[in-house]
Structures are given as structure tokens and as C-alpha cells.
Amino acid sequence: MSARSVACEVVRRTFEEDAYTDRAFRAEAERAELGERDRRQAMRLAFGTVQRVRTLDHAMETLAGRPPAELQPTLRAALRIGAYQLLFAEGVPPHAAVNETVELCKRVAGLHTAGLANAVLRRIAAAGTEWLDGLPLALRHSYPDWIVAEWEAMLGPAGAEAVMIAQNEPPELSVRVNRLRAAEVDLGVPVHGDPELPEARVIDAPFDVSASAELAAGIIWPQSRAAMLPPRLLDPEPGMRVLDLCAAPGGKAGHLAALMRNRGELVCVERHPGRARALQATLHRFGASCARVVEADVLAFSDDGFDRILLDPPCSGLGVLAARPDARWRGDEKAADDMAATQRRMLTHARTLLAPGGRLVYSVCTIRRAESEGVLAGGRQTLPHRDGTDGFYIAAVET
């Protein structure tokens, strides 16, 4: 399979089977045995198309008179990829994008689709990228209206648009060096650090973290710089009793164990059995012998007397949309409000588990007032366009 065929199948599965885009991509890319270059191209096409689907569907309907809902699913996916190339991909001449997508449509949806595909794509190509300038903000950058309204209220129109633009681009690739396994690591590609985060390495060249020997050995872990801030703010010391609530998949728990130098007690709570097992395996790979996994619901966990507590609860994820292209289409405002209510209950309960003189850090990977200041005021908000990393809110409270 070609890179475009893989991207087409990922897009189809995302919208027709409700698959997670990143998981579908890994499966399809492995099945097709794509080389590194084709894998990068397929990922950009698939992720970009899923992110921009609202704009792409609007183009097909208004410019070409073809409502996507009326098209056969595989043809719909292929045309979305073609529209993405025409309107958003750099370095692809319009005539080449049209011809390549027509061939893709013929391969995946049948020879009879060539005429329709050619007509739709040529009309979008004729409108050009200038057509985008006249669209409302949410439609131009392809976000649900409720998310744009949230960001405009929080950051103003200019700030909201900056966040939208940033989260339509590939995120920064960074890893955390696991100091329990190695003091330093040479990945064989250019990297740079962060003075605030000694264990962070931002990778400045193509590098397949998932296939690396360093990941398999537990020496590195893919993690945004923003996600490394909560353990640093918590500042656990060797010998302390530390609690990590909602601990899976384990990146922050492993970071806590390293900061504790593997001395003390680290309790990691995860309610889902499968995630708890995966968390245990990850901690073992890290060499985090001070950690133990407890399978329990946060609100039912009753042990107390912890010197440090990290609460990183489920959230709307509006700060990590660049890495999770389908996430913007999965939730809605009501679901986000329900999450905020759960976050407040979790925080209230977590505070009862702190020992006198203890510290609790609350963190969420979102950009939304109800889930940040609305839960615990006085924290720090990272923003993708300003800080070059994920959008996280991190706040601390002490007893």
C-alpha cells in the first residue's frame, strides 16, 4: 500500500468505525510495512485530514456541490485527503494533488469514481487557498464552535486563533530521559534541552521513538515538556510517601520515581484493569522499584498520610489536539462540564489524603477555565503557540 492508501484507510476508520486516529495509523502503517519517509507522509496526510475535516467537508459541499454524507465511505475518505492536499498541504502542486487523488479514488473506490473525483477536486483547486480567508474562524481552522468560544473568552480572538493554528501543526517531539536507567542518552539525532527540565530532550530531526531501542529499554519515554512540569512542581524527595492518582499510562509516575531516586513509597492508582496492568509493565521497564500499582477508583481510594500527591484526572484534552487529531470531534461542552465536576470531586477527596505539611499538584492537559482555574486557582497555563509545547494547567496546594 502507498502512503496515500494508508492515510485513506486511517481516515475512513476514524469516521466510519469511530477508531482513534493514532491507533488506526499505527496498525495500518505496520500492516503496509511503510518505510520511514512514507510513514511520515502518511501520518501527515491522515492526521491533517482528520484535523481539518470540517473545512474539507464544507469545501466539498459548497464549492463542488457534493455533500460528503451522500458519498460512499471510502470515496469520501479519499476525497477528503485530496481536498486537504489542495487547501493545506505545502509543496504539492494542485494538478499533482488532483491527479494523485483521482488515482487513489480509482484504487480504493473503483474506476467508475474517476469522473466525479476529478470534478470535485478541480473545483476545490480552482477556489484555491484564498477561499479559506473568507470563512468564519471555527470553519477556517476546523474546530467545533464550542471550543472556539471557550478560547475566545479565555484568550481573546487573537490568542484563540493562535492556539488553533498551533494545534493544527505537528507537535514538538520530545522525550524524558529516565534517570533510573541512564544519566544521559545519545539518540543519534540532533536534540536540545530545556533549562527548566533537566530530563527533557527535544528532538530536532525525524526519529521514530516507538521503534527505538532506548524506549524498549526504558531509557526514554515520549512525553511533552508540559507533561514533565507537574512532577517537577510536586518535587518529591527520596524517602517520601507519594501518591499518583489516575496514574496510567505511567509517564508521570516514572518521572516521580526518578525524582525520588527510587527511595520511598510511590503508590499509583488506576481503576481500569487493563490500564493498571499496562501501567505495572511500564513501571517495571522504567526500573521504578519504589512504585506499586493499586487498582481502585480515585474517589474510593482511602489510604492517607501522603507527603506528595499528584492528581492528573481525565479532562477535555483541549491542550493536546495536535497529537490527538480526532479528539476535537469526540467531546462536547456538556461532556467537558461533566469532567470539570468530576475533577472538583477528585480534588476535594485527594486533599483529605495529604499528610500535614504535604503538597498536592493538580494538572490537566487542557485549555479551559472551568477545568483549570475553576477547579484550583492560581496555577500556570502553558500554551502551544507561546510555549512550543502542549497546553497544560498546573496548580499546587499545600496543607
C-alpha positions in Angstrom: 0.0 0.0 0.0 1.1 3.6 -0.7 1.3 6.3 1.9 -1.9 7.8 0.5 -3.7 4.5 0.6 -2.7 4.1 4.3 -3.8 7.6 5.1 -7.2 7.0 3.3 -7.8 3.9 5.4 -7.0 5.7 8.6 -9.4 8.5 7.8 -12.1 6.0 6.8 -11.7 4.1 10.0 -11.7 7.2 12.1 -15.0 8.5 10.9 -16.8 5.3 9.8 -15.6 3.0 12.7 -15.0 5.5 15.4 -11.4 4.4 15.6 -8.8 6.5 17.4 -6.6 8.0 14.6 -3.3 7.4 16.2 -4.1 3.7 17.0 -5.5 3.2 13.5 -2.4 4.8 12.0 0.0 2.5 13.8 -1.9 -0.6 12.8 -2.3 0.4 9.1 1.3 1.6 8.8 2.6 -1.6 10.2 0.4 -3.7 8.0 1.6 -1.8 4.9 5.3 -2.0 6.1 5.8 1.6 5.2 9.4 2.9 5.2 10.2 5.9 7.4 9.7 8.6 4.7 6.3 7.1 3.5 5.3 6.7 7.1 5.8 10.4 7.8 3.9 11.3 4.7 1.0 9.0 5.6 0.9 10.4 9.1 0.8 14.0 8.0 -2.0 13.3 5.4 -4.1 11.2 7.9 -3.7 13.5 10.9 -4.1 16.7 8.9 -7.2 15.4 7.1 -8.8 14.4 10.4 -8.0 17.7 12.0 -9.3 19.7 9.0 -12.3 17.6 8.2 -14.9 20.3 9.0 -13.3 22.7 6.5 -12.8 19.9 3.9 -16.4 18.8 4.0 -17.6 22.4 3.7 -15.4 22.8 0.6 -16.8 19.7 -1.0 -20.4 20.7 -0.3 -20.2 24.4 -1.1 -17.5 24.5 -3.9 -18.3 21.2 -5.6 -21.9 20.6 -4.7 -21.1 17.2 -3.2 -22.3 16.8 0.4 -19.9 14.2 1.9 -22.7 12.4 3.6 -24.0 11.4 0.2 -20.7 9.8 -0.9 -19.6 6.1 -0.4 -17.4 6.0 2.7 -14.1 5.0 1.1 -14.6 7.6 -1.7 -15.4 10.2 0.9 -12.2 9.5 2.8 -10.1 9.7 -0.4 -11.7 13.0 -1.5 -11.1 14.4 2.0 -7.4 13.6 1.6 -7.3 15.2 -1.8 -9.1 18.4 -0.5 -6.6 18.5 2.4 -3.7 18.5 -0.1 -5.2 21.2 -2.2 -6.1 23.5 0.7 -3.5 22.9 3.3 -0.5 20.8 2.3 2.6 22.6 1.2 4.9 21.5 -1.6 2.2 19.7 -3.6 1.2 21.4 -6.9 -2.6 21.5 -7.4 -2.5 19.5 -10.6 -0.4 16.7 -9.0 -2.8 16.6 -6.0 -5.8 16.2 -8.3 -4.2 13.5 -10.4 -2.8 11.5 -7.4 -6.2 11.7 -5.6 -8.1 10.6 -8.7 -5.8 7.6 -8.9 -6.3 6.9 -5.2 -10.1 7.1 -5.7 -9.9 4.6 -8.5 -7.8 2.2 -6.4 -9.9 2.3 -3.3 -13.4 3.0 -4.6 -13.5 1.8 -8.2 -12.7 3.0 -11.7 -16.1 4.5 -12.0 -15.4 7.2 -9.4 -12.7 8.9 -11.6 -15.0 11.4 -13.2 -16.7 12.5 -10.0 -13.4 12.7 -8.2 -11.8 14.8 -10.9 -14.8 17.3 -11.0 -14.9 17.7 -7.2 -11.2 18.2 -6.9 -10.8 20.6 -9.8 -13.5 22.9 -8.3 -11.7 23.0 -5.0 -8.4 23.6 -6.7 -9.9 26.5 -8.7 -11.1 28.2 -5.5 -7.6 27.9 -4.0 -6.4 28.7 -0.6 -7.7 32.3 -0.9 -11.2 30.8 -0.3 -10.3 30.0 3.2 -9.8 33.6 4.1 -13.5 34.4 3.9 -14.6 31.7 6.3 -15.6 32.2 9.9 -12.8 31.4 12.4 -14.0 28.0 13.6 -14.7 26.8 10.0 -11.4 28.2 8.6 -9.3 26.3 11.2 -11.7 23.4 11.6 -12.7 23.4 15.2 -16.1 22.9 16.8 -17.8 26.2 17.6 -17.9 25.5 21.4 -14.1 25.1 21.6 -13.5 28.4 19.7 -16.0 30.1 22.0 -14.1 28.8 25.1 -10.7 30.0 23.8 -12.0 33.4 22.7 -13.5 34.0 26.1 -10.2 32.9 27.8 -7.6 34.3 25.4 -9.3 36.8 23.2 -9.8 36.4 19.4 -6.1 36.7 18.5 -5.0 34.3 21.2 -7.7 31.8 20.3 -6.7 31.9 16.7 -3.0 31.4 17.6 -3.9 28.3 19.6 -6.0 27.0 16.8 -3.2 27.4 14.3 -0.6 25.9 16.6 -2.7 22.8 17.2 -3.2 22.1 13.5 0.6 21.7 13.2 2.6 18.6 14.2 3.5 18.8 17.9 7.1 19.1 19.2 8.7 15.7 19.6 10.3 15.4 23.0 11.3 12.6 25.3 12.1 12.3 29.0 15.4 10.6 29.9 14.7 8.1 32.6 17.4 8.8 35.2 16.8 5.4 36.8 18.2 3.8 33.7 20.7 6.3 32.4 22.2 9.7 33.2 22.3 10.6 29.5 21.4 9.1 26.2 22.6 9.6 22.6 19.7 9.1 20.2 21.9 9.7 17.1 20.0 12.7 16.0 20.2 16.4 17.0 18.4 17.3 20.2 18.2 20.3 22.6 17.3 20.6 26.2 15.2 22.8 28.5 16.8 24.6 31.4 13.7 24.2 33.5 13.5 20.4 32.8 16.9 18.7 33.0 15.5 15.3 31.9 13.8 16.8 28.7 15.2 16.2 25.3 13.5 17.9 22.3 14.3 16.0 19.1 15.2 18.2 16.2 15.2 15.6 13.4 13.0 12.8 12.3 13.1 10.0 14.9 10.8 7.0 15.4 10.5 6.9 19.2 8.2 3.9 19.2 10.7 1.7 17.3 13.7 2.8 19.3 15.9 0.5 21.4 16.0 3.2 24.0 12.2 3.1 24.5 12.2 -0.7 24.7 15.0 -0.5 27.4 13.1 2.1 29.5 15.8 4.7 29.0 13.4 7.2 27.3 9.7 7.9 27.4 7.8 10.1 24.8 6.4 13.0 26.8 5.8 16.6 26.1 7.7 19.2 28.1 4.4 20.4 29.6 3.7 16.9 30.9 7.1 16.9 32.7 6.2 20.1 34.7 3.7 18.5 37.2 6.2 16.1 38.7 8.8 18.8 38.9 6.3 21.1 40.7 5.4 18.3 43.1 9.1 18.0 43.9 9.0 14.6 45.7 12.1 13.8 47.8 13.8 10.5 48.4 12.1 8.6 51.3 8.8 10.4 50.9 5.4 8.7 50.7 4.0 9.8 47.3 0.6 9.2 45.6 -0.1 9.3 41.9 -3.8 9.3 41.2 -5.1 8.4 37.7 -1.5 7.2 37.1 -1.8 5.4 33.7 -0.1 5.2 31.3 2.8 5.9 33.6 5.0 8.7 32.2 4.5 11.0 35.2 4.7 8.1 37.7 8.1 7.1 36.2 9.2 10.7 36.5 8.2 10.8 40.1 10.1 7.6 40.8 13.2 9.1 39.2 12.9 12.3 41.2 12.6 10.2 44.4 15.7 8.2 43.3 13.7 5.1 43.8 13.7 5.6 47.6 10.4 5.9 49.5 7.0 4.7 48.5 5.1 5.6 45.3 1.5 4.4 45.1 0.0 4.6 41.6 -3.8 4.4 41.4 -5.6 3.2 38.3 -9.2 1.9 38.2 -9.2 0.2 34.7 -7.8 -3.4 35.0 -6.1 -3.4 31.5 -4.6 0.1 32.0 -3.4 -1.0 35.5 -1.6 -4.0 34.0 0.0 -1.8 31.3 1.0 0.7 34.0 2.7 -2.0 36.0 4.6 -3.2 33.0 5.7 0.4 32.2 6.9 1.0 35.7 8.9 -2.3 35.6 10.5 -1.2 32.3 11.5 2.1 34.0 13.1 0.2 36.9 10.8 2.0 39.3 11.0 -0.5 42.2 9.7 2.1 44.7 6.3 2.1 42.9 3.3 -0.2 43.4 0.0 -0.2 41.4 -3.3 -0.1 43.2 -6.4 -0.9 41.1 -9.1 1.4 42.5 -11.3 4.3 41.8 -9.9 7.6 42.9 -13.0 8.6 44.8 -12.9 5.2 46.6 -9.2 5.2 47.5 -9.0 5.8 51.3 -5.3 5.5 52.3 -3.9 8.7 53.6 -0.9 10.4 55.1 0.9 11.1 51.8 3.7 13.7 51.7 3.0 14.4 48.0 0.0 13.8 45.8 -0.2 14.2 42.0 -3.8 14.4 40.6 -3.9 14.3 36.8 -7.5 13.5 36.2 -9.3 12.8 32.9 -10.1 16.1 31.1 -11.3 17.5 27.8 -7.8 17.3 26.3 -8.0 20.7 24.5 -4.3 21.3 25.0 -3.2 18.1 23.2 -5.2 18.3 20.0 -2.2 18.4 17.8 -1.2 14.9 18.9 -4.8 13.6 19.0 -6.3 14.8 15.8 -9.7 13.1 16.3 -10.1 14.4 19.9 -11.7 17.7 18.9 -14.6 15.8 17.3 -15.2 13.3 20.2 -16.3 15.5 23.1 -18.8 18.4 23.5 -19.4 21.1 26.0 -21.6 19.1 28.2 -19.1 16.3 28.5 -16.4 18.8 29.3 -18.6 20.3 32.0 -19.2 16.9 33.5 -15.5 16.3 33.6 -14.9 19.6 35.5 -17.5 18.5 38.1 -15.7 15.1 38.5 -12.3 16.9 38.7 -13.6 19.1 41.6 -14.8 16.0 43.4 -11.5 14.2 42.9 -9.6 17.3 44.2 -11.7 17.6 47.3 -11.1 13.9 48.0 -7.4 14.0 47.2 -6.9 16.8 49.7 -8.1 14.5 52.5 -5.3 12.1 51.7 -2.5 14.6 52.4 -0.3 14.5 55.5 0.2 17.7 57.4 2.7 19.9 55.6 2.1 17.9 52.4 1.8 19.2 48.8 -0.7 18.4 46.1 -0.3 19.2 42.4 -3.4 19.3 40.1 -2.7 19.1 36.4 -4.8 18.7 33.3 -3.9 18.7 29.6 -6.4 21.3 28.5 -7.0 24.9 27.9 -10.3 25.6 29.5 -11.2 27.8 32.5 -13.8 25.5 34.1 -11.2 22.7 34.3 -8.3 24.9 35.3 -8.9 27.9 37.5 -12.5 26.7 38.0 -11.0 23.7 39.9 -7.9 25.1 41.6 -7.0 28.8 41.1 -3.5 30.3 41.0 -1.8 27.9 38.6 0.3 28.0 35.4 -1.2 27.6 31.9 1.1 26.6 29.1 0.0 27.4 25.6 1.2 25.7 22.4 1.8 28.9 20.4 3.6 30.6 23.2 5.5 27.8 24.9 6.0 25.4 22.0 4.6 22.5 24.0 1.2 21.1 25.0 -1.4 23.2 26.7 -1.4 22.2 30.4 -2.7 23.8 33.5 -0.7 23.0 36.7 -1.5 24.3 40.2 -0.3 23.3 43.7 -1.9 23.4 47.1 -0.2 22.7 50.5 -1.5 21.7 53.9 
